[in-house]
C-alpha cells in the first residue's frame, strides 16, 4: 500500500522533475560549471525542436549548457514498471547540441538511492 501512495505522489510532474534532477546530479554526463536553461526559448534551435516534441508528449525535461555544448534530458516515469519494481523507473533520453539522440535508457534507484541503468527493462 505504501508503494501505491508513493507512485501516486510521483505522478505529479514536479515529482518526476525532482527525480530527473536527482538522476542528472548523480550522473557524470553534465560537466561541473554547467548551468540549467529554464526557458524553452533559450534552448538552441536544433535542441528546441526535440524539446517541443517532448513537451507535446507530456514529458518532463531538463536542459543544461556549458560553453557551446548543450544537454537536453527528457523523461517520463513508467507507472507499470514502477509498480512492478516497487520503485520509480524513469525512462530518460539524452540529446546533444544538434538535437540528436545520444542515449536512451530506463533508470531505477538502488537501495542506497543511486540511479542505475535497468538493462533488463529495455
N, CA, C and O atoms as a Tinker XYZ file with bonds, in Angstrom:
   488  protein
     1  N      0.818000   -1.188000    0.000000    73     2
     2  CA     0.000000    0.000000    0.000000    64     1     3
     3  C      0.863000    1.254000    0.000000    63     2     4     5
     4  O      0.518000    2.237000   -0.656000    81     3
     5  N      1.981000    1.236000    0.726000    73     3     6
     6  CA     2.879000    2.392000    0.782000    64     5     7
     7  C      3.463000    2.697000   -0.600000    63     6     8     9
     8  O      3.626000    3.865000   -0.950000    81     7
     9  N      3.776000    1.680000   -1.380000    73     7    10
    10  CA     4.308000    1.866000   -2.729000    64     9    11
    11  C      3.274000    2.561000   -3.601000    63    10    12    13
    12  O      3.618000    3.452000   -4.378000    81    11
    13  N      2.023000    2.169000   -3.482000    73    11    14
    14  CA     0.961000    2.796000   -4.275000    64    13    15
    15  C      0.867000    4.280000   -3.939000    63    14    16    17
    16  O      0.722000    5.104000   -4.842000    81    15
    17  N      0.945000    4.635000   -2.666000    73    15    18
    18  CA     0.897000    6.047000   -2.265000    64    17    19
    19  C      2.076000    6.817000   -2.845000    63    18    20    21
    20  O      1.920000    7.934000   -3.338000    81    19
    21  N      3.262000    6.205000   -2.778000    73    19    22
    22  CA     4.452000    6.837000   -3.336000    64    21    23
    23  C      4.276000    7.072000   -4.831000    63    22    24    25
    24  O      4.562000    8.166000   -5.320000    81    23
    25  N      3.817000    6.077000   -5.555000    73    23    26
    26  CA     3.643000    6.213000   -7.001000    64    25    27
    27  C      2.575000    7.236000   -7.345000    63    26    28    29
    28  O      2.704000    7.937000   -8.349000    81    27
    29  N      1.530000    7.342000   -6.546000    73    27    30
    30  CA     0.503000    8.359000   -6.787000    64    29    31
    31  C      1.087000    9.750000   -6.611000    63    30    32    33
    32  O      0.773000   10.652000   -7.387000    81    31
    33  N      1.931000    9.940000   -5.605000    73    31    34
    34  CA     2.565000   11.245000   -5.397000    64    33    35
    35  C      3.524000   11.555000   -6.538000    63    34    36    37
    36  O      3.640000   12.710000   -6.947000    81    35
    37  N      4.210000   10.547000   -7.056000    73    35    38
    38  CA     5.206000   10.749000   -8.106000    64    37    39
    39  C      4.544000   11.100000   -9.436000    63    38    40    41
    40  O      5.194000   11.688000  -10.299000    81    39
    41  N      3.277000   10.757000   -9.623000    73    39    42
    42  CA     2.594000   11.073000  -10.880000    64    41    43
    43  C      2.639000   12.556000  -11.181000    63    42    44    45
    44  O      2.630000   12.952000  -12.347000    81    43
    45  N      2.687000   13.374000  -10.155000    73    43    46
    46  CA     2.701000   14.812000  -10.358000    64    45    47
    47  C      3.987000   15.198000  -11.079000    63    46    48    49
    48  O      5.066000   14.769000  -10.670000    81    47
    49  N      3.901000   16.002000  -12.148000    73    47    50
    50  CA     5.085000   16.341000  -12.945000    64    49    51
    51  C      6.253000   16.911000  -12.153000    63    50    52    53
    52  O      7.407000   16.639000  -12.482000    81    51
    53  N      5.977000   17.699000  -11.112000    73    51    54
    54  CA     7.088000   18.263000  -10.351000    64    53    55
    55  C      7.875000   17.173000   -9.635000    63    54    56    57
    56  O      9.087000   17.305000   -9.462000    81    55
    57  N      7.210000   16.102000   -9.218000    73    55    58
    58  CA     7.915000   14.988000   -8.580000    64    57    59
    59  C      8.790000   14.262000   -9.590000    63    58    60    61
    60  O      9.915000   13.883000   -9.266000    81    59
    61  N      8.296000   14.062000  -10.808000    73    59    62
    62  CA     9.104000   13.437000  -11.853000    64    61    63
    63  C     10.293000   14.338000  -12.155000    63    62    64    65
    64  O     11.402000   13.853000  -12.374000    81    63
    65  N     10.066000   15.655000  -12.167000    73    63    66
    66  CA    11.156000   16.604000  -12.375000    64    65    67
    67  C     12.214000   16.505000  -11.287000    63    66    68    69
    68  O     13.410000   16.574000  -11.572000    81    67
    69  N     11.782000   16.345000  -10.049000    73    67    70
    70  CA    12.726000   16.187000   -8.938000    64    69    71
    71  C     13.547000   14.911000   -9.119000    63    70    72    73
    72  O     14.752000   14.906000   -8.870000    81    71
    73  N     12.899000   13.838000   -9.548000    73    71    74
    74  CA    13.618000   12.587000   -9.782000    64    73    75
    75  C     14.612000   12.739000  -10.931000    63    74    76    77
    76  O     15.735000   12.239000  -10.854000    81    75
    77  N     14.201000   13.427000  -11.995000    73    75    78
    78  CA    15.106000   13.654000  -13.121000    64    77    79
    79  C     16.313000   14.479000  -12.676000    63    78    80    81
    80  O     17.443000   14.161000  -13.044000    81    79
    81  N     16.092000   15.520000  -11.899000    73    79    82
    82  CA    17.207000   16.343000  -11.417000    64    81    83
    83  C     18.142000   15.520000  -10.527000    63    82    84    85
    84  O     19.359000   15.704000  -10.563000    81    83
    85  N     17.577000   14.624000   -9.739000    73    83    86
    86  CA    18.396000   13.735000   -8.909000    64    85    87
    87  C     19.266000   12.842000   -9.786000    63    86    88    89
    88  O     20.454000   12.663000   -9.516000    81    87
    89  N     18.670000   12.283000  -10.835000    73    87    90
    90  CA    19.420000   11.445000  -11.773000    64    89    91
    91  C     20.558000   12.236000  -12.427000    63    90    92    93
    92  O     21.692000   11.760000  -12.491000    81    91
    93  N     20.252000   13.441000  -12.909000    73    91    94
    94  CA    21.262000   14.257000  -13.594000    64    93    95
    95  C     22.401000   14.618000  -12.643000    63    94    96    97
    96  O     23.572000   14.546000  -13.014000    81    95
    97  N     22.055000   15.005000  -11.418000    73    95    98
    98  CA    23.090000   15.423000  -10.465000    64    97    99
    99  C     24.017000   14.264000  -10.085000    63    98   100   101
   100  O     25.181000   14.492000   -9.755000    81    99
   101  N     23.520000   13.036000  -10.128000    73    99   102
   102  CA    24.354000   11.882000   -9.801000    64   101   103
   103  C     25.157000   11.378000  -10.991000    63   102   104   105
   104  O     26.129000   10.641000  -10.823000    81   103
   105  N     24.751000   11.773000  -12.192000    73   103   106
   106  CA    25.455000   11.292000  -13.380000    64   105   107
   107  C     26.700000   12.147000  -13.620000    63   106   108   109
   108  O     26.863000   13.215000  -13.030000    81   107
   109  N     27.551000   11.663000  -14.479000    73   107   110
   110  CA    28.738000   12.443000  -14.864000    64   109   111
   111  C     28.565000   12.969000  -16.287000    63   110   112   113
   112  O     29.546000   13.260000  -16.972000    81   111
   113  N     27.319000   13.088000  -16.723000    73   111   114
   114  CA    27.035000   13.488000  -18.101000    64   113   115
   115  C     27.186000   14.992000  -18.329000    63   114   116   117
   116  O     27.544000   15.423000  -19.425000    81   115
   117  N     26.917000   15.780000  -17.304000    73   115   118
   118  CA    26.985000   17.231000  -17.415000    64   117   119
   119  C     28.193000   17.694000  -16.603000    63   118   120   121
   120  O     28.276000   17.413000  -15.407000    81   119
   121  N     29.133000   18.401000  -17.239000    73   119   122
   122  CA    30.346000   18.805000  -16.506000    64   121   123
   123  C     30.071000   19.840000  -15.415000    63   122   124   125
   124  O     29.096000   20.589000  -15.477000    81   123
   125  N     30.942000   19.862000  -14.429000    73   123   126
   126  CA    30.843000   20.876000  -13.374000    64   125   127
   127  C     30.938000   22.256000  -14.023000    63   126   128   129
   128  O     31.652000   22.444000  -15.008000    81   127
   129  N     30.220000   23.197000  -13.469000    73   127   130
   130  CA    30.214000   24.544000  -14.012000    64   129   131
   131  C     29.117000   24.764000  -15.048000    63   130   132   133
   132  O     28.964000   25.871000  -15.564000    81   131
   133  N     28.353000   23.717000  -15.353000    73   131   134
   134  CA    27.245000   23.854000  -16.297000    64   133   135
   135  C     26.108000   24.608000  -15.628000    63   134   136   137
   136  O     25.998000   24.623000  -14.402000    81   135
   137  N     25.265000   25.232000  -16.438000    73   135   138
   138  CA    24.120000   25.934000  -15.897000    64   137   139
   139  C     22.848000   25.399000  -16.549000    63   138   140   141
   140  O     22.855000   24.924000  -17.685000    81   139
   141  N     21.769000   25.489000  -15.800000    73   139   142
   142  CA    20.498000   24.971000  -16.275000    64   141   143
   143  C     19.754000   26.046000  -17.062000    63   142   144   145
   144  O     19.704000   27.208000  -16.657000    81   143
   145  N     19.180000   25.640000  -18.189000    73   143   146
   146  CA    18.354000   26.531000  -19.007000    64   145   147
   147  C     16.904000   26.243000  -18.642000    63   146   148   149
   148  O     16.427000   25.120000  -18.805000    81   147
   149  N     16.211000   27.254000  -18.150000    73   147   150
   150  CA    14.841000   27.059000  -17.680000    64   149   151
   151  C     13.783000   27.439000  -18.703000    63   150   152   153
   152  O     12.661000   26.935000  -18.648000    81   151
   153  N     14.128000   28.325000  -19.641000    73   151   154
   154  CA    13.160000   28.819000  -20.616000    64   153   155
   155  C     13.344000   28.114000  -21.959000    63   154   156   157
   156  O     14.440000   28.152000  -22.518000    81   155
   157  N     12.313000   27.478000  -22.488000    73   155   158
   158  CA    12.438000   26.795000  -23.780000    64   157   159
   159  C     12.973000   27.704000  -24.890000    63   158   160   161
   160  O     13.687000   27.237000  -25.777000    81   159
   161  N     12.638000   28.986000  -24.849000    73   159   162
   162  CA    13.107000   29.911000  -25.873000    64   161   163
   163  C     14.605000   30.156000  -25.836000    63   162   164   165
   164  O     15.176000   30.658000  -26.805000    81   163
   165  N     15.254000   29.805000  -24.719000    73   163   166
   166  CA    16.701000   29.985000  -24.583000    64   165   167
   167  C     17.490000   28.760000  -25.029000    63   166   168   169
   168  O     18.720000   28.779000  -25.047000    81   167
   169  N     16.783000   27.707000  -25.387000    73   167   170
   170  CA    17.420000   26.469000  -25.838000    64   169   171
   171  C     17.824000   26.645000  -27.305000    63   170   172   173
   172  O     17.057000   27.220000  -28.077000    81   171
   173  N     19.008000   26.168000  -27.712000    73   171   174
   174  CA    19.411000   26.267000  -29.117000    64   173   175
   175  C     18.355000   25.684000  -30.064000    63   174   176   177
   176  O     17.649000   24.742000  -29.704000    81   175
   177  N     18.251000   26.238000  -31.257000    73   175   178
   178  CA    17.183000   25.907000  -32.208000    64   177   179
   179  C     17.053000   24.406000  -32.470000    63   178   180   181
   180  O     15.946000   23.870000  -32.404000    81   179
   181  N     18.152000   23.719000  -32.765000    73   179   182
   182  CA    18.061000   22.283000  -33.066000    64   181   183
   183  C     17.541000   21.482000  -31.883000    63   182   184   185
   184  O     16.792000   20.520000  -32.053000    81   183
   185  N     17.938000   21.878000  -30.706000    73   183   186
   186  CA    17.503000   21.194000  -29.489000    64   185   187
   187  C     16.049000   21.566000  -29.169000    63   186   188   189
   188  O     15.295000   20.759000  -28.627000    81   187
   189  N     15.676000   22.790000  -29.512000    73   187   190
   190  CA    14.313000   23.275000  -29.245000    64   189   191
   191  C     13.270000   22.431000  -29.972000    63   190   192   193
   192  O     12.167000   22.243000  -29.459000    81   191
   193  N     13.596000   21.927000  -31.144000    73   191   194
   194  CA    12.661000   21.076000  -31.887000    64   193   195
   195  C     12.353000   19.798000  -31.102000    63   194   196   197
   196  O     11.201000   19.376000  -31.006000    81   195
   197  N     13.387000   19.202000  -30.553000    73   195   198
   198  CA    13.210000   17.985000  -29.745000    64   197   199
   199  C     12.424000   18.315000  -28.480000    63   198   200   201
   200  O     11.534000   17.567000  -28.075000    81   199
   201  N     12.764000   19.441000  -27.867000    73   199   202
   202  CA    12.080000   19.864000  -26.644000    64   201   203
   203  C     10.592000   20.083000  -26.898000    63   202   204   205
   204  O      9.754000   19.675000  -26.093000    81   203
   205  N     10.265000   20.723000  -28.012000    73   203   206
   206  CA     8.857000   20.976000  -28.332000    64   205   207
   207  C      8.083000   19.669000  -28.466000    63   206   208   209
   208  O      6.949000   19.567000  -27.999000    81   207
   209  N      8.689000   18.678000  -29.097000    73   207   210
   210  CA     8.032000   17.378000  -29.250000    64   209   211
   211  C      7.860000   16.697000  -27.896000    63   210   212   213
   212  O      6.816000   16.101000  -27.628000    81   211
   213  N      8.876000   16.781000  -27.044000    73   211   214
   214  CA     8.801000   16.172000  -25.709000    64   213   215
   215  C      7.683000   16.811000  -24.886000    63   214   216   217
   216  O      6.923000   16.112000  -24.215000    81   215
   217  N      7.585000   18.126000  -24.940000    73   215   218
   218  CA     6.532000   18.832000  -24.203000    64   217   219
   219  C      5.167000   18.424000  -24.743000    63   218   220   221
   220  O      4.229000   18.203000  -23.977000    81   219
   221  N      5.062000   18.327000  -26.062000    73   219   222
   222  CA     3.804000   17.914000  -26.687000    64   221   223
   223  C      3.375000   16.526000  -26.205000    63   222   224   225
   224  O      2.185000   16.253000  -26.055000    81   223
   225  N      4.364000   15.650000  -25.964000    73   223   226
   226  CA     4.087000   14.292000  -25.488000    64   225   227
   227  C      3.928000   14.214000  -23.972000    63   226   228   229
   228  O      3.711000   13.133000  -23.424000    81   227
   229  N      4.034000   15.353000  -23.296000    73   227   230
   230  CA     3.845000   15.380000  -21.845000    64   229   231
   231  C      5.051000   14.929000  -21.045000    63   230   232   233
   232  O      4.919000   14.577000  -19.873000    81   231
   233  N      6.220000   14.936000  -21.657000    73   231   234
   234  CA     7.420000   14.516000  -20.947000    64   233   235
   235  C      7.981000   15.650000  -20.101000    63   234   236   237
   236  O      7.756000   16.827000  -20.382000    81   235
   237  N      8.708000   15.276000  -19.073000    73   235   238
   238  CA     9.429000   16.218000  -18.240000    64   237   239
   239  C     10.786000   16.441000  -18.896000    63   238   240   241
   240  O     11.322000   15.525000  -19.519000    81   239
   241  N     11.352000   17.640000  -18.769000    73   239   242
   242  CA    12.635000   17.917000  -19.413000    64   241   243
   243  C     13.535000   18.747000  -18.505000    63   242   244   245
   244  O     13.083000   19.416000  -17.576000    81   243
   245  N     14.822000   18.675000  -18.812000    73   243   246
   246  CA    15.822000   19.488000  -18.138000    64   245   247
   247  C     16.937000   19.724000  -19.148000    63   246   248   249
   248  O     17.429000   18.784000  -19.771000    81   247
   249  N     17.334000   20.989000  -19.307000    73   247   250
   250  CA    18.355000   21.332000  -20.283000    64   249   251
   251  C     19.515000   22.027000  -19.580000    63   250   252   253
   252  O     19.310000   22.878000  -18.714000    81   251
   253  N     20.732000   21.657000  -19.961000    73   251   254
   254  CA    21.941000   22.184000  -19.346000    64   253   255
   255  C     22.897000   22.653000  -20.430000    63   254   256   257
   256  O     22.892000   22.122000  -21.541000    81   255
   257  N     23.711000   23.639000  -20.111000    73   255   258
   258  CA    24.685000   24.150000  -21.069000    64   257   259
   259  C     26.010000   24.425000  -20.367000    63   258   260   261
   260  O     26.063000   24.723000  -19.174000    81   259
   261  N     27.072000   24.313000  -21.152000    73   259   262
   262  CA    28.424000   24.629000  -20.689000    64   261   263
   263  C     29.204000   25.028000  -21.928000    63   262   264   265
   264  O     29.419000   24.213000  -22.825000    81   263
   265  N     29.626000   26.277000  -21.977000    73   263   266
   266  CA    30.297000   26.762000  -23.187000    64   265   267
   267  C     29.337000   26.656000  -24.364000    63   266   268   269
   268  O     28.217000   27.162000  -24.299000    81   267
   269  N     29.761000   26.011000  -25.425000    73   267   270
   270  CA    28.924000   25.851000  -26.616000    64   269   271
   271  C     28.146000   24.544000  -26.621000    63   270   272   273
   272  O     27.452000   24.245000  -27.594000    81   271
   273  N     28.247000   23.769000  -25.562000    73   271   274
   274  CA    27.606000   22.450000  -25.509000    64   273   275
   275  C     26.289000   22.495000  -24.738000    63   274   276   277
   276  O     26.140000   23.223000  -23.757000    81   275
   277  N     25.349000   21.697000  -25.212000    73   275   278
   278  CA    24.020000   21.627000  -24.606000    64   277   279
   279  C     23.633000   20.170000  -24.391000    63   278   280   281
   280  O     23.923000   19.314000  -25.226000    81   279
   281  N     22.985000   19.896000  -23.283000    73   279   282
   282  CA    22.468000   18.565000  -22.965000    64   281   283
   283  C     20.996000   18.702000  -22.633000    63   282   284   285
   284  O     20.632000   19.411000  -21.695000    81   283
   285  N     20.156000   18.038000  -23.386000    73   283   286
   286  CA    18.726000   18.028000  -23.109000    64   285   287
   287  C     18.342000   16.635000  -22.641000    63   286   288   289
   288  O     18.578000   15.646000  -23.334000    81   287
   289  N     17.747000   16.571000  -21.458000    73   287   290
   290  CA    17.229000   15.325000  -20.911000    64   289   291
   291  C     15.711000   15.396000  -20.980000    63   290   292   293
   292  O     15.111000   16.376000  -20.538000    81   291
   293  N     15.094000   14.368000  -21.530000    73   291   294
   294  CA    13.638000   14.250000  -21.479000    64   293   295
   295  C     13.326000   12.953000  -20.765000    63   294   296   297
   296  O     14.094000   11.993000  -20.840000    81   295
   297  N     12.201000   12.923000  -20.073000    73   295   298
   298  CA    11.889000   11.692000  -19.360000    64   297   299
   299  C     10.407000   11.572000  -19.060000    63   298   300   301
   300  O      9.661000   12.551000  -19.041000    81   299
   301  N     10.021000   10.346000  -18.830000    73   299   302
   302  CA     8.713000   10.058000  -18.265000    64   301   303
   303  C      8.916000    8.907000  -17.294000    63   302   304   305
   304  O      9.921000    8.197000  -17.344000    81   303
   305  N      7.966000    8.742000  -16.435000    73   303   306
   306  CA     8.050000    7.643000  -15.488000    64   305   307
   307  C      7.104000    6.548000  -15.954000    63   306   308   309
   308  O      5.934000    6.798000  -16.244000    81   307
   309  N      7.623000    5.352000  -16.021000    73   307   310
   310  CA     6.794000    4.214000  -16.392000    64   309   311
   311  C      6.041000    3.753000  -15.146000    63   310   312   313
   312  O      6.631000    3.193000  -14.222000    81   311
   313  N      4.743000    3.993000  -15.137000    73   311   314
   314  CA     3.952000    3.596000  -13.966000    64   313   315
   315  C      3.902000    2.086000  -13.823000    63   314   316   317
   316  O      3.998000    1.561000  -12.713000    81   315
   317  N      3.751000    1.381000  -14.945000    73   315   318
   318  CA     3.652000   -0.078000  -14.853000    64   317   319
   319  C      4.971000   -0.691000  -14.369000    63   318   320   321
   320  O      4.966000   -1.573000  -13.511000    81   319
   321  N      6.097000   -0.227000  -14.914000    73   319   322
   322  CA     7.390000   -0.758000  -14.469000    64   321   323
   323  C      7.686000   -0.346000  -13.037000    63   322   324   325
   324  O      8.285000   -1.111000  -12.280000    81   323
   325  N      7.271000    0.857000  -12.660000    73   323   326
   326  CA     7.486000    1.316000  -11.290000    64   325   327
   327  C      6.712000    0.461000  -10.301000    63   326   328   329
   328  O      7.227000    0.103000   -9.241000    81   327
   329  N      5.459000    0.131000  -10.654000    73   327   330
   330  CA     4.676000   -0.752000   -9.775000    64   329   331
   331  C      5.327000   -2.131000   -9.694000    63   330   332   333
   332  O      5.421000   -2.725000   -8.619000    81   331
   333  N      5.773000   -2.626000  -10.838000    73   331   334
   334  CA     6.400000   -3.954000  -10.883000    64   333   335
   335  C      7.675000   -4.001000  -10.048000    63   334   336   337
   336  O      7.920000   -4.986000   -9.353000    81   335
   337  N      8.486000   -2.952000  -10.109000    73   335   338
   338  CA     9.770000   -2.913000   -9.393000    64   337   339
   339  C      9.646000   -2.398000   -7.958000    63   338   340   341
   340  O     10.546000   -2.597000   -7.143000    81   339
   341  N      8.526000   -1.734000   -7.655000    73   339   342
   342  CA     8.361000   -1.185000   -6.305000    64   341   343
   343  C      9.199000    0.056000   -6.075000    63   342   344   345
   344  O      9.463000    0.426000   -4.931000    81   343
   345  N      9.619000    0.700000   -7.149000    73   343   346
   346  CA    10.424000    1.921000   -7.081000    64   345   347
   347  C     10.211000    2.680000   -8.390000    63   346   348   349
   348  O      9.839000    2.083000   -9.400000    81   347
   349  N     10.444000    3.986000   -8.376000    73   347   350
   350  CA    10.248000    4.744000   -9.614000    64   349   351
   351  C     11.225000    4.307000  -10.706000    63   350   352   353
   352  O     12.422000    4.155000  -10.458000    81   351
   353  N     10.706000    4.109000  -11.901000    73   351   354
   354  CA    11.532000    3.780000  -13.067000    64   353   355
   355  C     11.380000    4.937000  -14.055000    63   354   356   357
   356  O     10.299000    5.182000  -14.590000    81   355
   357  N     12.491000    5.641000  -14.281000    73   355   358
   358  CA    12.496000    6.757000  -15.223000    64   357   359
   359  C     12.994000    6.276000  -16.578000    63   358   360   361
   360  O     13.990000    5.557000  -16.660000    81   359
   361  N     12.313000    6.667000  -17.619000    73   359   362
   362  CA    12.761000    6.401000  -18.979000    64   361   363
   363  C     13.325000    7.719000  -19.490000    63   362   364   365
   364  O     12.581000    8.650000  -19.800000    81   363
   365  N     14.659000    7.785000  -19.575000    73   363   366
   366  CA    15.373000    9.024000  -19.854000    64   365   367
   367  C     16.007000    8.968000  -21.236000    63   366   368   369
   368  O     16.603000    7.963000  -21.623000    81   367
   369  N     15.866000   10.074000  -21.975000    73   367   370
   370  CA    16.557000   10.244000  -23.250000    64   369   371
   371  C     17.467000   11.458000  -23.125000    63   370   372   373
   372  O     17.096000   12.468000  -22.527000    81   371
   373  N     18.669000   11.346000  -23.702000    73   371   374
   374  CA    19.645000   12.435000  -23.679000    64   373   375
   375  C     19.928000   12.857000  -25.116000    63   374   376   377
   376  O     20.236000   12.027000  -25.971000    81   375
   377  N     19.818000   14.164000  -25.368000    73   375   378
   378  CA    20.061000   14.735000  -26.693000    64   377   379
   379  C     21.224000   15.712000  -26.602000    63   378   380   381
   380  O     21.418000   16.374000  -25.582000    81   379
   381  N     21.996000   15.793000  -27.685000    73   379   382
   382  CA    23.158000   16.677000  -27.733000    64   381   383
   383  C     22.878000   17.993000  -28.429000    63   382   384   385
   384  O     21.730000   18.351000  -28.691000    81   383
   385  N     23.963000   18.708000  -28.722000    73   383   386
   386  CA    23.903000   20.052000  -29.304000    64   385   387
   387  C     23.074000   20.143000  -30.577000    63   386   388   389
   388  O     22.388000   21.138000  -30.810000    81   387
   389  N     23.140000   19.106000  -31.395000    73   387   390
   390  CA    22.455000   19.127000  -32.692000    64   389   391
   391  C     21.036000   18.570000  -32.609000    63   390   392   393
   392  O     20.360000   18.442000  -33.630000    81   391
   393  N     20.584000   18.242000  -31.411000    73   391   394
   394  CA    19.257000   17.658000  -31.237000    64   393   395
   395  C     19.238000   16.166000  -31.486000    63   394   396   397
   396  O     18.178000   15.543000  -31.456000    81   395
   397  N     20.410000   15.585000  -31.734000    73   395   398
   398  CA    20.496000   14.141000  -31.976000    64   397   399
   399  C     20.473000   13.344000  -30.678000    63   398   400   401
   400  O     21.017000   13.771000  -29.659000    81   399
   401  N     19.835000   12.183000  -30.733000    73   399   402
   402  CA    19.750000   11.301000  -29.564000    64   401   403
   403  C     21.124000   10.721000  -29.264000    63   402   404   405
   404  O     21.757000   10.134000  -30.141000    81   403
   405  N     21.583000   10.882000  -28.035000    73   403   406
   406  CA    22.876000   10.331000  -27.607000    64   405   407
   407  C     22.718000    9.063000  -26.784000    63   406   408   409
   408  O     23.557000    8.163000  -26.843000    81   407
   409  N     21.635000    8.998000  -26.016000    73   407   410
   410  CA    21.441000    7.836000  -25.151000    64   409   411
   411  C     19.973000    7.770000  -24.754000    63   410   412   413
   412  O     19.288000    8.789000  -24.672000    81   411
   413  N     19.511000    6.571000  -24.513000    73   411   414
   414  CA    18.153000    6.353000  -24.017000    64   413   415
   415  C     18.214000    5.131000  -23.106000    63   414   416   417
   416  O     18.855000    4.133000  -23.434000    81   415
   417  N     17.553000    5.217000  -21.980000    73   415   418
   418  CA    17.560000    4.078000  -21.081000    64   417   419
   419  C     16.567000    4.239000  -19.950000    63   418   420   421
   420  O     16.017000    5.317000  -19.721000    81   419
   421  N     16.353000    3.147000  -19.253000    73   419   422
   422  CA    15.484000    3.126000  -18.073000    64   421   423
   423  C     16.381000    3.107000  -16.853000    63   422   424   425
   424  O     17.366000    2.370000  -16.806000    81   423
   425  N     16.040000    3.909000  -15.878000    73   423   426
   426  CA    16.862000    4.072000  -14.682000    64   425   427
   427  C     16.006000    3.901000  -13.437000    63   426   428   429
   428  O     14.851000    4.324000  -13.384000    81   427
   429  N     16.604000    3.272000  -12.445000    73   427   430
   430  CA    15.904000    2.985000  -11.189000    64   429   431
   431  C     16.877000    3.230000  -10.034000    63   430   432   433
   432  O     18.063000    2.925000  -10.157000    81   431
   433  N     16.394000    3.777000   -8.911000    73   431   434
   434  CA    17.313000    3.952000   -7.782000    64   433   435
   435  C     17.564000    2.619000   -7.083000    63   434   436   437
   436  O     16.652000    1.809000   -6.914000    81   435
   437  N     18.821000    2.407000   -6.678000    73   435   438
   438  CA    19.138000    1.198000   -5.926000    64   437   439
   439  C     18.797000    1.409000   -4.446000    63   438   440   441
   440  O     18.217000    2.432000   -4.085000    81   439
   441  N     19.148000    0.464000   -3.609000    73   439   442
   442  CA    18.789000    0.542000   -2.190000    64   441   443
   443  C     19.477000    1.705000   -1.476000    63   442   444   445
   444  O     19.077000    2.071000   -0.371000    81   443
   445  N     20.517000    2.296000   -2.100000    73   443   446
   446  CA    21.217000    3.428000   -1.496000    64   445   447
   447  C     20.810000    4.758000   -2.137000    63   446   448   449
   448  O     21.372000    5.803000   -1.810000    81   447
   449  N     19.828000    4.718000   -3.054000    73   447   450
   450  CA    19.353000    5.931000   -3.692000    64   449   451
   451  C     20.163000    6.361000   -4.905000    63   450   452   453
   452  O     19.948000    7.447000   -5.442000    81   451
   453  N     21.093000    5.518000   -5.339000    73   451   454
   454  CA    21.898000    5.819000   -6.526000    64   453   455
   455  C     21.180000    5.294000   -7.763000    63   454   456   457
   456  O     20.662000    4.178000   -7.752000    81   455
   457  N     21.145000    6.090000   -8.828000    73   455   458
   458  CA    20.457000    5.691000  -10.046000    64   457   459
   459  C     21.292000    4.694000  -10.835000    63   458   460   461
   460  O     22.479000    4.917000  -11.073000    81   459
   461  N     20.666000    3.595000  -11.239000    73   459   462
   462  CA    21.341000    2.554000  -12.026000    64   461   463
   463  C     20.509000    2.278000  -13.269000    63   462   464   465
   464  O     19.280000    2.334000  -13.249000    81   463
   465  N     21.219000    1.978000  -14.347000    73   463   466
   466  CA    20.510000    1.606000  -15.579000    64   465   467
   467  C     19.839000    0.257000  -15.365000    63   466   468   469
   468  O     20.457000   -0.687000  -14.873000    81   467
   469  N     18.603000    0.180000  -15.730000    73   467   470
   470  CA    17.826000   -1.044000  -15.591000    64   469   471
   471  C     17.817000   -1.732000  -16.958000    63   470   472   473
   472  O     16.853000   -1.623000  -17.717000    81   471
   473  N     18.912000   -2.445000  -17.256000    73   471   474
   474  CA    19.092000   -3.027000  -18.589000    64   473   475
   475  C     18.060000   -4.097000  -18.902000    63   474   476   477
   476  O     17.746000   -4.323000  -20.071000    81   475
   477  N     17.538000   -4.748000  -17.902000    73   475   478
   478  CA    16.572000   -5.801000  -18.186000    64   477   479
   479  C     15.208000   -5.237000  -18.613000    63   478   480   481
   480  O     14.340000   -5.989000  -19.055000    81   479
   481  N     15.020000   -3.933000  -18.485000    73   479   482
   482  CA    13.740000   -3.327000  -18.870000    64   481   483
   483  C     13.703000   -2.937000  -20.324000    63   482   484   485
   484  O     12.624000   -2.741000  -20.883000    81   483
   485  N     14.858000   -2.820000  -20.954000    73   483   486
   486  CA    14.903000   -2.299000  -22.329000    64   485   487
   487  C     14.660000   -3.369000  -23.347000    63   486   488
   488  O     14.666000   -3.092000  -24.547000    81   487
